[in-house]
Amino acid sequence: MITGELKGRIDRIWDAFWSGGISNPLEVIEQITYLLFIRRLDDLHTLAENKALRTGKPIERPVYPDGTDPQGRPYKDLRWSRFRHAEPGEMFEIVGQHVFPFLRTLGGDGSTYSTHMKDARFTVPNAALLSRVVDMLDGVSMDDRDTKGDLYEYMLGKIATAGHNGQFRTPRHIIRLMVEMVGPGPDDTICDPACGTAGFLMEASEYIRREHPGAFHDPKRNHHFHHDMFHGFDFDSTMLRVGSMNMLLHGVEHPVIEYRDSLAQSVSDEAEKYSIILANPPFAGSLDYESTARDLLQVIRTKKTELLFLVLILRLLKPGGQAAVIVPDGVLFGSTKAHKELRRMLVDDHKLDAVVKLPGGTFKPYAGVSTAILFFTKTNSGGTDNVWFYEVTADGLSLDDKRTPLLATEKLGPTPLGEFSEADHVRNNLPDALARWTERNDAERKRARNEQSFCVPKDDIVAQDYDLSLNRYKAVAHEEIEHRPPLEIFAELERLEVEIQQGMADLKALFK
């Protein structure tokens, strides 16, 4: 974890960007990403120099060639280790007039980083700010993967806390729960078709490092981890740069982070390629049929992005592959033909493993929409026997706009440290959800439907017209109804409101 001192330095730099006129937190992250990439280039060139000295051979694939750039500046002056010692004014001129034009010429090595840097723009407003940022980043040891990863994660967290563009960031503890439940292995190929800052891919990489350390002693698996395991798509160039750097700083050398409008482009070349998909797709409402890939519309005809993403995920998964996907509650009980057909496909044609209901405030303050996580396995031949339901009523943070932690840091998330009491469970259900998930084919089958988790046979779901809302199956005793907590009542009212809104939308669609 990064220290309080380093956090304080980052906070001061962040404030300086804002006072300097850069009010978009994504732009702040983008500029810091460029600088981290520039420092990485210098490190790579230094490694090549050291290798050349040891072997007595010329430098292989030098980052900085001999000679001068088109403006007459020696390329060696563009190295981080050189310009960081310059006076602020000279540093500002070197970085803006020479380093960034040089960045835009890279890309020949085929790495995702160089590809995404070709449109790099330098927008740091003044020399003093640039000098402060360079000093701060230079003081961070980039040899420690945990430190530099935590540094970047802390900065990414500021995207959310700044109150802008929070839609790009799924809460870290929810990502961790999904990764822990899926349990990726060293031979998996993992994809997020709407990757944003690559939080799911990053957390999956950390899980594999933690749970499968021996895999890195196998050259084939080590190469797979760094080159072929992680795939992310997005159509926002800033997100591609940020996501690529996030993976790099967490120790993945060459992830495949590519530009793609996942719903608009055919996925025929990617079909059945991935063994795990982790995603929180955007719920943008409706798309035009004309802008939607035909191979998706052939499966289910709808304009709803949340349904189209689920169809896409089924196309991308290998047979036997697993998915964990965050969806709005409307997917669980929507009454349109497309909603019902999608749920029928998951239950009848594949294996729906679980529905984990999240608290209504999970994505506050940016969205109040109620959500759930669907876990399913692609089989093409059915296999749903019992579907496991779990209702998360507390995720460790307050469910208001402030999202204040309710427990100490070590007791947050799905894998807390130390003793975890019943009182802690009341504030954080995620460890219990993870523990009960492992028992879903055993002890969980015996739990009553008025408990926090239970299993529902496939026949019961079919009888309810494939409705997947937890409240459809949860039994509530009479005395519980009389003393239901206000939060439960509000959740039920919220569900009814969503159903009404869905019905109104369906009526409007009929009269268009």
C-alpha positions as CSV (number, residue, x, y, z in Angstrom):
1,M,0.0,0.0,0.0
2,I,1.2,3.5,-0.7
3,T,2.1,5.6,2.4
4,G,0.3,8.6,3.7
5,E,3.2,10.8,2.7
6,L,3.0,9.7,-0.9
7,K,-0.8,10.1,-0.9
8,G,-0.3,13.6,0.4
9,R,2.1,14.4,-2.4
10,I,-0.3,13.0,-5.0
11,D,-3.2,15.0,-3.5
12,R,-1.1,18.2,-3.8
13,I,-0.3,17.5,-7.4
14,W,-4.0,16.7,-8.1
15,D,-5.0,20.0,-6.5
16,A,-2.3,21.8,-8.6
17,F,-3.8,20.4,-11.8
18,W,-7.2,21.7,-10.8
19,S,-6.0,25.1,-9.8
20,G,-4.0,25.2,-13.1
21,G,-7.2,24.9,-15.1
22,I,-7.5,21.2,-15.8
23,S,-10.9,20.4,-14.3
24,N,-11.5,17.0,-15.9
25,P,-10.0,14.3,-13.7
26,L,-9.6,12.0,-16.7
27,E,-7.4,14.6,-18.3
28,V,-5.3,14.7,-15.2
29,I,-4.9,10.9,-15.2
30,E,-4.1,11.0,-18.9
31,Q,-1.3,13.5,-18.5
32,I,0.2,11.5,-15.6
33,T,-0.2,8.4,-17.7
34,Y,1.9,10.0,-20.5
35,L,4.6,10.9,-18.0
36,L,4.7,7.4,-16.5
37,F,5.0,6.0,-20.0
38,I,7.9,8.4,-20.8
39,R,9.7,7.2,-17.6
40,R,9.1,3.6,-18.7
41,L,10.7,4.2,-22.1
42,D,13.8,5.5,-20.3
43,D,13.9,2.4,-18.1
44,L,13.6,0.1,-21.1
45,H,16.5,2.0,-22.9
46,T,18.6,1.7,-19.7
47,L,18.0,-2.1,-19.6
48,A,19.0,-2.4,-23.3
49,E,22.2,-0.4,-22.6
50,N,23.1,-2.6,-19.6
51,K,22.6,-5.7,-21.7
52,A,24.8,-4.3,-24.5
53,L,27.6,-3.6,-21.9
54,R,27.4,-7.1,-20.6
55,T,27.4,-8.8,-24.0
56,G,29.7,-6.4,-25.8
57,K,27.2,-6.2,-28.6
58,P,25.3,-3.1,-30.0
59,I,22.1,-2.1,-28.3
60,E,19.1,-4.2,-29.5
61,R,16.1,-2.1,-30.4
62,P,17.1,1.1,-28.8
63,V,14.2,3.3,-27.7
64,Y,16.1,6.5,-28.3
65,P,18.2,6.5,-31.6
66,D,21.4,8.3,-32.1
67,G,21.3,11.8,-33.6
68,T,18.8,14.6,-33.3
69,D,15.0,15.0,-33.7
70,P,13.5,17.1,-36.5
71,Q,13.9,20.2,-34.4
72,G,17.6,19.5,-33.9
73,R,17.4,18.3,-30.2
74,P,19.6,15.3,-29.4
75,Y,17.3,12.3,-28.8
76,K,19.3,11.5,-25.6
77,D,17.9,14.8,-24.1
78,L,14.4,13.4,-24.4
79,R,15.1,10.7,-21.8
80,W,13.4,11.1,-18.4
81,S,16.8,10.7,-16.6
82,R,18.1,13.7,-18.5
83,F,15.3,16.2,-18.6
84,R,14.3,15.7,-15.0
85,H,17.4,17.6,-14.0
86,A,16.7,20.6,-16.2
87,E,15.3,23.9,-15.0
88,P,11.5,24.0,-15.1
89,G,11.3,26.3,-18.1
90,E,13.7,24.1,-20.2
91,M,12.0,20.9,-19.0
92,F,8.6,22.3,-20.1
93,E,10.1,23.1,-23.6
94,I,11.7,19.7,-23.9
95,V,8.6,17.7,-22.9
96,G,6.1,19.8,-24.9
97,Q,8.1,20.5,-28.1
98,H,10.3,17.4,-28.3
99,V,9.2,14.5,-26.1
100,F,5.5,14.4,-27.1
101,P,6.2,14.7,-30.9
102,F,8.6,11.8,-30.4
103,L,5.9,9.7,-28.6
104,R,3.6,10.1,-31.6
105,T,6.3,8.5,-33.8
106,L,6.4,5.3,-31.7
107,G,4.3,2.3,-32.4
108,G,6.6,0.1,-34.5
109,D,7.0,-2.4,-31.7
110,G,3.3,-3.3,-31.8
111,S,2.7,-2.9,-28.1
112,T,-0.6,-1.6,-26.9
113,Y,1.1,1.2,-25.1
114,S,2.9,2.7,-28.0
115,T,-0.2,2.2,-30.2
116,H,-2.4,4.2,-27.8
117,M,0.3,6.9,-27.3
118,K,0.3,7.9,-31.0
119,D,-2.4,10.6,-30.3
120,A,-0.7,11.9,-27.2
121,R,-1.4,15.6,-26.4
122,F,0.6,17.6,-23.8
123,T,-1.8,19.8,-21.8
124,V,0.1,20.5,-18.6
125,P,-0.5,24.2,-18.3
126,N,2.9,25.5,-16.9
127,A,6.5,24.7,-16.2
128,A,6.1,24.8,-12.4
129,L,3.4,22.2,-12.4
130,L,5.3,19.9,-14.7
131,S,8.4,20.2,-12.6
132,R,6.4,19.2,-9.4
133,V,4.7,16.3,-11.1
134,V,8.1,15.0,-12.5
135,D,9.7,15.3,-9.1
136,M,6.8,13.4,-7.4
137,L,6.8,10.6,-10.0
138,D,10.6,10.4,-9.9
139,G,10.5,9.7,-6.2
140,V,8.4,6.6,-6.6
141,S,10.3,3.3,-7.0
142,M,9.1,1.8,-10.2
143,D,10.9,-1.4,-9.4
144,D,8.2,-2.4,-6.9
145,R,5.1,-3.6,-8.8
146,D,2.8,-3.2,-5.8
147,T,3.9,0.4,-5.1
148,K,3.4,1.6,-8.6
149,G,0.2,-0.4,-9.0
150,D,-1.2,1.1,-5.8
151,L,-0.1,4.5,-6.9
152,Y,-2.0,4.3,-10.1
153,E,-5.1,2.7,-8.4
154,Y,-5.1,5.6,-5.9
155,M,-5.1,8.1,-8.8
156,L,-7.9,6.2,-10.6
157,G,-9.9,6.3,-7.4
158,K,-9.9,10.0,-7.7
159,I,-11.8,9.8,-10.9
160,A,-14.7,8.6,-8.8
161,T,-14.3,10.8,-5.8
162,A,-13.9,13.9,-8.0
163,G,-17.5,13.5,-9.0
164,H,-16.8,13.3,-12.8
165,N,-16.8,10.3,-15.1
166,G,-17.5,7.9,-12.3
167,Q,-19.4,5.7,-14.7
168,F,-16.0,4.4,-15.9
169,R,-15.2,2.9,-12.5
170,T,-16.8,-0.2,-10.9
171,P,-16.2,-0.2,-7.1
172,R,-13.0,-2.1,-6.4
173,H,-14.6,-4.4,-3.8
174,I,-17.3,-5.5,-6.2
175,I,-14.7,-6.3,-8.8
176,R,-12.7,-8.3,-6.3
177,L,-15.8,-10.3,-5.3
178,M,-16.6,-11.2,-8.9
179,V,-13.0,-12.3,-9.6
180,E,-12.8,-14.3,-6.3
181,M,-16.1,-16.1,-7.2
182,V,-15.0,-16.9,-10.8
183,G,-11.4,-17.9,-9.7
184,P,-9.4,-17.5,-12.9
185,G,-6.5,-19.8,-13.5
186,P,-3.1,-19.6,-15.2
187,D,-4.4,-21.1,-18.5
188,D,-7.5,-18.9,-18.8
189,T,-8.0,-16.3,-21.5
190,I,-9.8,-13.4,-19.9
191,C,-11.8,-10.6,-21.6
192,D,-13.7,-7.5,-20.7
193,P,-15.6,-6.1,-23.7
194,A,-16.1,-2.7,-22.1
195,C,-12.9,-2.5,-20.1
196,G,-12.7,1.2,-19.2
197,T,-9.7,1.5,-16.8
198,A,-9.2,-2.3,-17.0
199,G,-10.1,-2.8,-13.4
200,F,-11.5,-6.3,-13.9
201,L,-8.4,-7.4,-15.9
202,M,-6.0,-5.9,-13.4
203,E,-7.8,-7.6,-10.4
204,A,-7.7,-10.9,-12.3
205,S,-4.0,-10.6,-12.9
206,E,-3.5,-9.9,-9.2
207,Y,-5.6,-13.0,-8.3
208,I,-3.5,-15.2,-10.5
209,R,-0.2,-13.9,-9.0
210,R,-1.6,-14.5,-5.5
211,E,-3.2,-17.9,-6.0
212,H,-1.0,-19.4,-8.7
213,P,2.5,-18.2,-8.1
214,G,4.1,-21.4,-9.5
215,A,2.7,-20.6,-12.9
216,F,5.4,-18.0,-13.5
217,H,8.1,-20.6,-13.3
218,D,6.7,-22.2,-16.5
219,P,8.0,-20.3,-19.5
220,K,4.9,-21.1,-21.6
221,R,2.4,-20.0,-18.9
222,N,4.6,-16.9,-18.1
223,H,4.4,-15.9,-21.8
224,H,0.7,-16.5,-21.9
225,F,0.2,-14.3,-18.8
226,H,2.1,-11.3,-20.3
227,H,0.9,-11.6,-23.9
228,D,-2.3,-13.6,-24.5
229,M,-4.3,-13.9,-21.2
230,F,-5.8,-10.4,-20.9
231,H,-8.0,-8.8,-23.5
232,G,-10.0,-5.5,-23.2
233,F,-12.0,-3.5,-25.6
234,D,-13.2,0.1,-25.4
235,F,-14.1,2.9,-27.9
236,D,-12.7,5.7,-25.7
237,S,-9.1,6.5,-26.6
238,T,-8.4,8.0,-23.2
239,M,-9.7,4.8,-21.5
240,L,-7.5,2.7,-23.7
241,R,-4.4,4.6,-22.6
242,V,-5.4,4.6,-19.0
243,G,-6.3,0.9,-19.0
244,S,-3.1,-0.1,-20.8
245,M,-1.0,1.8,-18.2
246,N,-3.0,0.3,-15.4
247,M,-2.1,-3.2,-16.6
248,L,1.5,-2.3,-17.2
249,L,2.0,-0.9,-13.7
250,H,0.4,-4.0,-12.3
251,G,3.1,-6.1,-14.0
252,V,1.4,-7.3,-17.3
253,E,3.8,-6.4,-20.1
254,H,1.7,-6.8,-23.2
255,P,-2.1,-7.1,-22.6
256,V,-4.3,-6.8,-25.6
257,I,-6.2,-3.5,-25.0
258,E,-7.8,-2.5,-28.3
259,Y,-10.2,0.0,-29.8
260,R,-13.5,-1.6,-30.5
261,D,-17.1,-0.6,-30.4
262,S,-18.2,-3.9,-29.1
263,L,-21.8,-3.7,-30.1
264,A,-21.2,-2.2,-33.5
265,Q,-18.5,-4.5,-34.9
266,S,-18.9,-8.1,-35.9
267,V,-17.2,-10.5,-33.4
268,S,-16.9,-13.4,-35.8
269,D,-13.1,-13.4,-35.5
270,E,-13.4,-13.3,-31.7
271,A,-16.2,-15.9,-31.3
272,E,-15.6,-18.6,-28.7
273,K,-12.1,-17.2,-27.9
274,Y,-12.3,-16.5,-24.2
275,S,-12.7,-18.8,-21.2
276,I,-13.6,-16.0,-18.7
277,I,-15.5,-12.8,-19.2
278,L,-15.7,-10.2,-16.4
279,A,-17.7,-7.0,-17.2
280,N,-19.8,-4.1,-16.1
281,P,-21.2,-3.0,-19.5
282,P,-22.6,0.4,-20.0
283,F,-26.4,0.7,-19.7
284,A,-26.8,3.4,-22.3
285,G,-30.4,2.7,-23.0
286,S,-31.1,2.1,-26.7
287,L,-29.1,1.8,-29.8
288,D,-30.2,2.2,-33.4
289,Y,-30.6,-1.1,-35.3
290,E,-28.4,0.4,-38.0
291,S,-25.4,0.8,-35.7
292,T,-25.7,-2.7,-34.1
293,A,-23.7,-5.7,-35.4
294,R,-25.9,-8.0,-37.4
295,D,-24.6,-11.1,-35.8
296,L,-25.9,-9.9,-32.5
297,L,-29.3,-8.9,-33.8
298,Q,-29.7,-12.4,-35.4
299,V,-29.7,-13.8,-31.9
300,I,-32.0,-11.4,-30.2
301,R,-33.7,-8.3,-31.8
302,T,-33.5,-5.4,-29.3
303,K,-32.1,-1.9,-28.9
304,K,-31.3,-2.4,-25.3
305,T,-27.5,-2.3,-24.7
306,E,-27.6,-4.4,-21.6
307,L,-29.2,-7.3,-23.5
308,L,-27.0,-6.9,-26.5
309,F,-23.9,-7.1,-24.3
310,L,-25.1,-10.3,-22.8
311,V,-25.6,-11.8,-26.2
312,L,-22.1,-10.5,-27.2
313,I,-20.6,-12.2,-24.1
314,L,-22.3,-15.5,-25.0
315,R,-20.8,-15.2,-28.5
316,L,-17.3,-14.5,-27.1
317,L,-17.2,-17.3,-24.5
318,K,-15.8,-20.7,-25.3
319,P,-18.0,-23.6,-24.5
320,G,-17.5,-24.2,-20.8
321,G,-16.4,-20.6,-20.3
322,Q,-17.6,-18.6,-17.4
323,A,-19.0,-15.1,-17.1
324,A,-19.7,-12.6,-14.3
325,V,-21.6,-9.6,-15.5
326,I,-23.2,-6.7,-13.7
327,V,-26.7,-5.9,-15.1
328,P,-29.4,-3.5,-14.2
329,D,-32.4,-5.0,-12.3
330,G,-34.6,-4.6,-15.4
331,V,-32.7,-7.5,-17.1
332,L,-33.9,-9.8,-14.3
333,F,-37.7,-9.1,-14.7
334,G,-38.2,-7.0,-17.9
335,S,-41.4,-8.1,-19.6
336,T,-40.4,-7.5,-23.3
337,K,-40.0,-10.4,-25.7
338,A,-36.2,-9.7,-25.8
339,H,-35.9,-9.7,-22.0
340,K,-37.7,-13.0,-21.7
341,E,-35.8,-14.6,-24.6
342,L,-32.5,-13.6,-23.2
343,R,-33.3,-15.1,-19.8
344,R,-34.7,-18.2,-21.4
345,M,-31.4,-18.6,-23.3
346,L,-29.4,-18.4,-20.1
347,V,-31.5,-20.9,-18.3
348,D,-32.4,-23.4,-21.0
349,D,-29.5,-23.2,-23.5
350,H,-26.7,-22.6,-21.1
351,K,-26.1,-22.9,-17.3
352,L,-27.2,-20.0,-15.1
353,D,-25.1,-20.4,-12.0
354,A,-26.1,-17.5,-9.7
355,V,-27.9,-14.2,-9.3
356,V,-26.2,-11.9,-6.7
357,K,-28.4,-8.9,-5.9
358,L,-26.4,-5.8,-5.0
359,P,-27.6,-3.0,-2.7
360,G,-29.4,-0.1,-4.4
361,G,-26.6,2.4,-3.4
362,T,-23.7,0.4,-4.9
363,F,-23.0,2.9,-7.7
364,K,-23.9,6.1,-5.9
365,P,-23.4,9.0,-6.2
366,Y,-23.2,8.5,-10.0
367,A,-26.2,6.2,-10.5
368,G,-29.0,5.1,-8.3
369,V,-30.0,2.2,-10.5
370,S,-30.4,-1.2,-8.8
371,T,-28.1,-3.9,-10.1
372,A,-27.2,-7.5,-9.8
373,I,-24.4,-9.8,-10.9
374,L,-25.2,-12.7,-13.2
375,F,-22.9,-15.7,-13.1
376,F,-23.3,-18.2,-16.0
377,T,-21.5,-20.8,-18.0
378,K,-21.7,-21.2,-21.7
379,T,-22.7,-24.8,-22.6
380,N,-24.9,-24.6,-25.8
381,S,-26.7,-27.6,-24.3
382,G,-28.4,-26.4,-21.1
383,G,-27.3,-27.6,-17.7
384,T,-29.1,-25.2,-15.3
385,D,-30.2,-27.3,-12.4
386,N,-30.5,-24.9,-9.4
387,V,-29.8,-21.2,-9.5
388,W,-28.2,-19.8,-6.4
389,F,-29.5,-16.4,-5.2
390,Y,-27.8,-14.1,-2.7
391,E,-29.0,-10.8,-1.5
392,V,-26.2,-8.4,-0.6
393,T,-27.8,-5.8,1.8
394,A,-24.5,-4.2,2.9
395,D,-21.2,-4.0,1.0
396,G,-19.0,-2.4,3.7
397,L,-19.8,1.2,2.7
398,S,-22.7,3.5,3.5
399,L,-25.3,3.4,0.8
400,D,-25.7,7.2,0.5
401,D,-23.9,9.5,-1.9
402,K,-20.9,9.7,0.4
403,R,-20.2,5.9,0.4
404,T,-18.3,6.1,3.6
405,P,-16.5,2.9,4.8
406,L,-18.3,1.3,7.7
407,L,-15.4,-0.9,8.8
408,A,-11.7,-0.7,9.1
409,T,-9.8,-1.2,5.8
410,E,-8.7,-4.7,6.7
411,K,-12.3,-5.8,7.1
412,L,-13.6,-4.4,3.8
413,G,-14.0,-6.5,0.6
414,P,-14.7,-10.2,0.2
415,T,-11.5,-11.4,1.8
416,P,-11.0,-9.6,5.1
417,L,-8.0,-10.0,7.4
418,G,-8.3,-11.3,10.9
419,E,-11.4,-12.2,12.9
420,F,-14.7,-11.3,11.2
421,S,-17.7,-11.1,13.6
422,E,-21.4,-11.2,13.0
423,A,-21.5,-7.5,13.7
424,D,-19.0,-7.1,10.9
425,H,-21.2,-9.2,8.6
426,V,-24.1,-6.8,9.2
427,R,-22.0,-4.1,7.6
428,N,-20.2,-6.2,5.0
429,N,-21.9,-9.2,3.4
430,L,-19.3,-9.9,0.8
431,P,-17.2,-12.4,2.8
432,D,-20.4,-14.4,3.5
433,A,-21.4,-14.3,-0.1
434,L,-18.0,-15.7,-1.2
435,A,-18.1,-18.4,1.4
436,R,-21.6,-19.5,0.6
437,W,-20.9,-19.4,-3.1
438,T,-18.5,-22.3,-2.6
439,E,-21.3,-24.3,-0.9
440,R,-23.9,-23.6,-3.6
441,N,-24.0,-27.2,-4.7
442,D,-24.1,-28.6,-1.2
443,A,-25.2,-26.9,2.1
444,E,-26.9,-24.0,0.3
445,R,-29.4,-26.4,-1.3
446,K,-30.9,-26.9,2.2
447,R,-31.4,-23.3,3.1
448,A,-34.9,-21.9,3.4
449,R,-36.0,-19.2,1.0
450,N,-36.4,-16.6,3.8
451,E,-32.7,-16.6,4.4
452,Q,-30.1,-14.3,2.8
453,S,-29.1,-17.0,0.2
454,F,-30.9,-20.0,-1.2
455,C,-31.2,-22.1,-4.3
456,V,-34.1,-22.2,-6.7
457,P,-34.7,-25.3,-9.0
458,K,-34.9,-24.6,-12.7
459,D,-38.5,-25.8,-12.9
460,D,-39.6,-23.1,-10.5
461,I,-37.9,-20.4,-12.6
462,V,-39.5,-21.7,-15.8
463,A,-42.9,-21.7,-14.0
464,Q,-42.3,-18.0,-13.3
465,D,-41.8,-17.2,-16.9
466,Y,-38.0,-17.0,-16.4
467,D,-38.2,-14.1,-13.9
468,L,-34.9,-13.9,-12.1
469,S,-35.7,-11.2,-9.5
470,L,-34.8,-12.5,-6.0
471,N,-38.0,-11.2,-4.4
472,R,-40.0,-13.4,-6.8
473,Y,-38.7,-16.5,-4.9
474,K,-37.9,-15.2,-1.5
475,A,-40.3,-16.3,1.2
476,V,-41.2,-13.7,3.8
477,A,-42.9,-14.8,7.0
478,H,-45.9,-12.8,8.3
479,E,-44.0,-11.5,11.3
480,E,-41.2,-10.4,9.0
481,I,-43.6,-8.3,7.0
482,E,-44.8,-6.4,10.0
483,H,-41.2,-5.6,11.1
484,R,-39.5,-5.2,7.7
485,P,-36.5,-2.8,7.8
486,P,-37.1,0.5,6.0
487,L,-34.3,-0.3,3.6
488,E,-36.1,-3.5,2.4
489,I,-39.3,-1.6,1.9
490,F,-37.5,1.1,-0.1
491,A,-35.8,-1.7,-2.2
492,E,-39.2,-3.2,-3.0
493,L,-40.7,0.2,-3.9
494,E,-37.6,0.8,-6.1
495,R,-38.2,-2.5,-7.9
496,L,-41.8,-1.6,-8.5
497,E,-40.8,1.8,-9.9
498,V,-38.4,0.1,-12.3
499,E,-41.1,-2.3,-13.4
500,I,-43.5,0.7,-14.0
501,Q,-40.8,2.5,-16.0
502,Q,-40.1,-0.6,-18.0
503,G,-43.8,-1.0,-18.8
504,M,-44.2,2.7,-19.8
505,A,-41.2,2.3,-22.1
506,D,-42.8,-0.8,-23.7
507,L,-46.0,1.1,-24.3
508,K,-44.2,4.0,-25.9
509,A,-42.4,1.5,-28.2
510,L,-45.7,0.0,-29.3
511,F,-47.1,3.3,-30.4
512,K,-44.0,4.5,-32.3
